[in-house]
Amino acid sequence: MSYWASFPDAVRQVGVYAGRILKGDKPADLPVLQPTKFEMVINLNTAKALGLTIPPGVLAIADEVIE
């Protein structure tokens, strides 16, 4: 199971940040950006190899399930 910041969302935030700098904002005056969207991916083959059982409720909320 992996839980990380969404890469496409992070790229979008970088673009917004770069746009603000190109419009004249000073980088030192810009706030530190935190991830706003996270993704959860569950690999069932790895879970089985480790002897783990993933509850159906967790599988239902996963963004991606690899079988």
DSSP file (Angstrom, degrees, kcal/mol; ACC not computed):
  #  RESIDUE AA STRUCTURE BP1 BP2  ACC     N-H-->O    O-->H-N    N-H-->O    O-->H-N    TCO  KAPPA ALPHA  PHI   PSI    X-CA   Y-CA   Z-CA
    1    1 A M              0   0    0      0, 0.0     2,-0.4     0, 0.0    41,-0.2   0.000 360.0 360.0 360.0 134.2    0.0    0.0    0.0
    2    2 A S  E     -A   41   0A   0     39,-3.0    39,-2.4     2,-0.0     2,-0.4  -0.969 360.0-173.9-126.1 142.7    1.3    3.4   -0.9
    3    3 A Y  E     +A   40   0A   0     -2,-0.4     2,-0.3    37,-0.2    37,-0.2  -0.943  26.5 142.6-136.9 112.4    0.0    6.8    0.1
    4    4 A W  E     -A   39   0A   0     35,-2.0    35,-3.0    -2,-0.4     2,-0.1  -0.899  53.5 -75.3-145.2 170.7    1.6    9.8   -1.4
    5    5 A A  E     -A   38   0A   0     -2,-0.3     2,-0.3    33,-0.2    33,-0.3  -0.459  58.4-100.3 -69.2 141.6    1.0   13.3   -2.8
    6    6 A S     >  -     0   0    0     31,-2.7     4,-2.1     1,-0.1    31,-0.2  -0.475  26.8-150.1 -65.9 123.1   -0.7   13.3   -6.2
    7    7 A F  H  > S+     0   0    0     -2,-0.3     4,-2.4     1,-0.2     5,-0.2   0.930  94.8  49.8 -64.7 -46.6    2.0   14.0   -8.9
    8    8 A P  H  > S+     0   0    0      0, 0.0     4,-2.0     0, 0.0    -1,-0.2   0.891 112.0  49.3 -59.9 -36.5   -0.3   15.8  -11.3
    9    9 A D  H  > S+     0   0    0      2,-0.2     4,-2.2     1,-0.2    -2,-0.2   0.892 109.9  51.0 -67.9 -38.6   -1.6   18.0   -8.5
   10   10 A A  H  X S+     0   0    0     -4,-2.1     4,-2.1     2,-0.2    -1,-0.2   0.899 109.3  50.6 -64.8 -40.2    2.0   18.8   -7.5
   11   11 A V  H  X S+     0   0    0     -4,-2.4     4,-2.1     2,-0.2    -1,-0.2   0.901 109.1  51.8 -64.0 -40.4    2.9   19.7  -11.1
   12   12 A R  H  X S+     0   0    0     -4,-2.0     4,-2.1     1,-0.2    -2,-0.2   0.914 108.9  50.4 -61.5 -42.7   -0.1   22.0  -11.2
   13   13 A Q  H  X S+     0   0    0     -4,-2.2     4,-2.4     1,-0.2    -1,-0.2   0.879 108.3  52.4 -63.8 -37.5    0.9   23.7   -8.0
   14   14 A V  H  X S+     0   0    0     -4,-2.1     4,-2.9     2,-0.2    -1,-0.2   0.903 108.3  51.6 -63.6 -40.6    4.5   24.2   -9.4
   15   15 A G  H  X S+     0   0    0     -4,-2.1     4,-2.4     2,-0.2    -2,-0.2   0.906 110.1  47.9 -62.4 -42.1    2.9   25.9  -12.5
   16   16 A V  H  X S+     0   0    0     -4,-2.1     4,-2.0     2,-0.2    -2,-0.2   0.923 112.8  49.3 -63.5 -43.8    0.9   28.2  -10.4
   17   17 A Y  H  X S+     0   0    0     -4,-2.4     4,-1.9     1,-0.2    -2,-0.2   0.928 111.6  48.2 -60.5 -47.2    4.0   29.1   -8.3
   18   18 A A  H  X S+     0   0    0     -4,-2.9     4,-2.6     1,-0.2    -1,-0.2   0.895 109.2  54.2 -62.7 -40.4    6.1   29.7  -11.4
   19   19 A G  H  X S+     0   0    0     -4,-2.4     4,-1.4     1,-0.2    -1,-0.2   0.891 107.1  50.4 -60.8 -40.3    3.3   31.9  -12.9
   20   20 A R  H  <>S+     0   0    0     -4,-2.0     5,-2.3     2,-0.2     4,-0.2   0.889 111.4  48.6 -65.4 -38.4    3.3   34.1   -9.8
   21   21 A I  H ><5S+     0   0    0     -4,-1.9     3,-1.5     1,-0.2    -2,-0.2   0.914 110.1  51.3 -67.3 -42.2    7.1   34.5   -9.9
   22   22 A L  H 3<5S+     0   0    0     -4,-2.6    -1,-0.2     1,-0.3    -2,-0.2   0.774 105.1  57.5 -66.5 -25.4    6.9   35.4  -13.6
   23   23 A K  T 3<5S-     0   0    0     -4,-1.4    -1,-0.3    -5,-0.2    -2,-0.2   0.493 131.1 -91.1 -83.2  -3.2    4.3   38.0  -12.8
   24   24 A G  T < 5S+     0   0    0     -3,-1.5    -3,-0.2     1,-0.3    -2,-0.1   0.365  76.6 141.8 115.8  -6.3    6.7   39.7  -10.4
   25   25 A D      < -     0   0    0     -5,-2.3    -1,-0.3     1,-0.1     5,-0.0  -0.434  54.7-117.2 -66.3 142.4    6.1   38.2   -7.0
   26   26 A K    >>  -     0   0    0      1,-0.1     3,-1.6    -2,-0.1     4,-0.7  -0.670  13.6-135.3 -80.0 132.0    9.2   37.6   -5.0
   27   27 A P  G >4 S+     0   0    0      0, 0.0     3,-0.9     0, 0.0    -1,-0.1   0.842 105.0  58.8 -56.0 -34.2    9.9   34.0   -4.3
   28   28 A A  G 34 S+     0   0    0      1,-0.2    -3,-0.0    -3,-0.0    -2,-0.0   0.744 104.0  52.1 -68.0 -21.8   10.8   34.8   -0.7
   29   29 A D  G <4 S+     0   0    0     -3,-1.6    -1,-0.2     2,-0.1    -4,-0.0   0.573  89.7  96.2 -90.2 -10.2    7.3   36.3   -0.2
   30   30 A L  S << S-     0   0    0     -3,-0.9     3,-0.1    -4,-0.7     2,-0.0  -0.552  79.4-112.7 -82.2 145.1    5.4   33.3   -1.5
   31   31 A P        -     0   0    0      0, 0.0     2,-0.4     0, 0.0    -1,-0.1  -0.348  33.3 -99.6 -72.7 156.4    4.1   30.7    1.1
   32   32 A V        -     0   0    0      1,-0.0     2,-0.3    -2,-0.0     0, 0.0  -0.628  43.0-129.3 -73.1 130.0    5.5   27.2    1.3
   33   33 A L        -     0   0    0     -2,-0.4    -1,-0.0    -3,-0.1     3,-0.0  -0.652  19.5-161.0 -88.2 138.2    3.1   24.9   -0.6
   34   34 A Q        -     0   0    0     -2,-0.3     2,-0.0     1,-0.0     0, 0.0  -0.866  33.5 -95.5-110.2 147.9    1.8   21.8    1.0
   35   35 A P        -     0   0    0      0, 0.0     3,-0.1     0, 0.0    -1,-0.0  -0.356  34.4-173.1 -59.8 143.1    0.3   18.9   -1.0
   36   36 A T        +     0   0    0      1,-0.2     2,-0.4   -30,-0.1   -31,-0.0   0.567  66.0  47.3-114.3 -15.4   -3.5   19.1   -1.1
   37   37 A K        -     0   0    0    -31,-0.2   -31,-2.7     2,-0.0     2,-0.3  -0.994  63.3-170.9-132.0 136.4   -4.4   15.8   -2.8
   38   38 A F  E     -A    5   0A   0     -2,-0.4     2,-0.4   -33,-0.3   -33,-0.2  -0.895   9.0-148.8-123.8 153.4   -3.1   12.4   -1.9
   39   39 A E  E     -A    4   0A   0    -35,-3.0   -35,-2.0    -2,-0.3     2,-0.5  -0.950   2.4-154.0-123.1 142.7   -3.5    9.0   -3.7
   40   40 A M  E     -A    3   0A   0     -2,-0.4    23,-1.7   -37,-0.2    24,-1.6  -0.974  12.6-176.0-118.2 125.0   -3.6    5.5   -2.1
   41   41 A V  E     -Ab   2  64A   0    -39,-2.4   -39,-3.0    -2,-0.5     2,-0.5  -0.975   6.2-162.9-121.2 131.3   -2.5    2.5   -4.2
   42   42 A I  E     - b   0  65A   0     22,-2.3    24,-3.4    -2,-0.4     2,-0.7  -0.965   7.0-157.0-118.4 126.9   -2.8   -1.0   -3.0
   43   43 A N  E  >  - b   0  66A   0     -2,-0.5     4,-2.0    22,-0.2    24,-0.2  -0.896   5.1-169.1-101.5 107.2   -0.9   -3.9   -4.6
   44   44 A L  H  > S+     0   0    0     22,-3.1     4,-2.5    -2,-0.7     5,-0.2   0.824  84.1  57.9 -68.8 -31.9   -2.8   -7.1   -3.7
   45   45 A N  H  > S+     0   0    0     21,-0.5     4,-2.2     2,-0.2    -1,-0.2   0.923 109.7  44.1 -63.8 -42.8    0.0   -9.4   -5.0
   46   46 A T  H  > S+     0   0    0      2,-0.2     4,-1.8     1,-0.2    -2,-0.2   0.904 112.3  52.4 -67.6 -41.4    2.5   -7.8   -2.5
   47   47 A A  H  <>S+     0   0    0     -4,-2.0     5,-3.3     1,-0.2     4,-0.4   0.913 110.8  47.8 -60.7 -42.4   -0.1   -7.9    0.3
   48   48 A K  H ><5S+     0   0    0     -4,-2.5     3,-1.1     1,-0.2    -1,-0.2   0.904 109.4  52.9 -65.0 -41.4   -0.6  -11.6   -0.3
   49   49 A A  H 3<5S+     0   0    0     -4,-2.2    -1,-0.2     1,-0.3    -2,-0.2   0.822 111.3  47.2 -63.6 -30.8    3.1  -12.3   -0.4
   50   50 A L  T 3<5S-     0   0    0     -4,-1.8    -1,-0.3    -5,-0.1    -2,-0.2   0.482 117.8-114.1 -87.6  -3.6    3.5  -10.6    2.9
   51   51 A G  T < 5 +     0   0    0     -3,-1.1     2,-0.3    -4,-0.4    -3,-0.2   0.771  67.0 145.5  77.0  26.6    0.5  -12.5    4.4
   52   52 A L      < -     0   0    0     -5,-3.3     2,-0.5    -6,-0.2    -1,-0.3  -0.746  39.9-151.5 -99.6 144.7   -1.7   -9.4    4.7
   53   53 A T        -     0   0    0     -2,-0.3    -9,-0.0    -5,-0.0    -5,-0.0  -0.971  11.5-149.3-113.3 122.5   -5.4   -9.2    4.3
   54   54 A I        -     0   0    0     -2,-0.5     5,-0.0   -10,-0.1   -12,-0.0  -0.802  22.1-121.3 -92.5 122.9   -6.7   -5.9    3.2
   55   55 A P    >>  -     0   0    0      0, 0.0     4,-1.9     0, 0.0     3,-0.7  -0.289  18.4-119.9 -61.9 146.8  -10.2   -5.2    4.5
   56   56 A P  H 3> S+     0   0    0      0, 0.0     4,-2.0     0, 0.0     5,-0.1   0.830 112.4  59.6 -57.7 -33.4  -12.9   -4.5    1.8
   57   57 A G  H 3> S+     0   0    0      1,-0.2     4,-1.0     2,-0.2     5,-0.1   0.875 106.1  46.9 -63.9 -36.5  -13.5   -1.0    3.2
   58   58 A V  H <> S+     0   0    0     -3,-0.7     4,-0.8     1,-0.2     3,-0.4   0.894 110.9  51.8 -71.5 -40.2   -9.9    0.0    2.6
   59   59 A L  H  < S+     0   0    0     -4,-1.9     3,-0.5     1,-0.2    -2,-0.2   0.857 105.7  57.2 -62.9 -33.6  -10.0   -1.5   -0.9
   60   60 A A  H  < S+     0   0    0     -4,-2.0    -1,-0.2     1,-0.2    -2,-0.2   0.824 109.7  42.6 -68.3 -31.4  -13.2    0.6   -1.6
   61   61 A I  H  < S+     0   0    0     -4,-1.0    -1,-0.2    -3,-0.4    -2,-0.2   0.519  88.6 111.8 -95.0  -4.0  -11.5    3.9   -0.8
   62   62 A A     <  -     0   0    0     -4,-0.8   -21,-0.2    -3,-0.5     3,-0.1  -0.410  63.8-142.9 -68.0 143.5   -8.2    3.2   -2.6
   63   63 A D  S    S+     0   0    0    -23,-1.7     2,-0.3     1,-0.3   -22,-0.2   0.819  87.3  12.3 -72.7 -32.0   -7.6    5.3   -5.7
   64   64 A E  E     -b   41   0A   0    -24,-1.6   -22,-2.3     2,-0.0     2,-0.5  -0.990  62.6-162.5-148.5 137.1   -6.0    2.3   -7.5
   65   65 A V  E     -b   42   0A   0     -2,-0.3     2,-0.6   -24,-0.2   -22,-0.2  -0.985  10.9-155.7-122.0 120.8   -5.9   -1.4   -6.7
   66   66 A I  E      b   43   0A   0    -24,-3.4   -22,-3.1    -2,-0.5   -21,-0.5  -0.852 360.0 360.0 -97.8 123.6   -3.2   -3.5   -8.5
   67   67 A E              0   0    0     -2,-0.6    -1,-0.1   -24,-0.2   -24,-0.1   0.432 360.0 360.0-101.3 360.0   -4.2   -7.2   -8.7
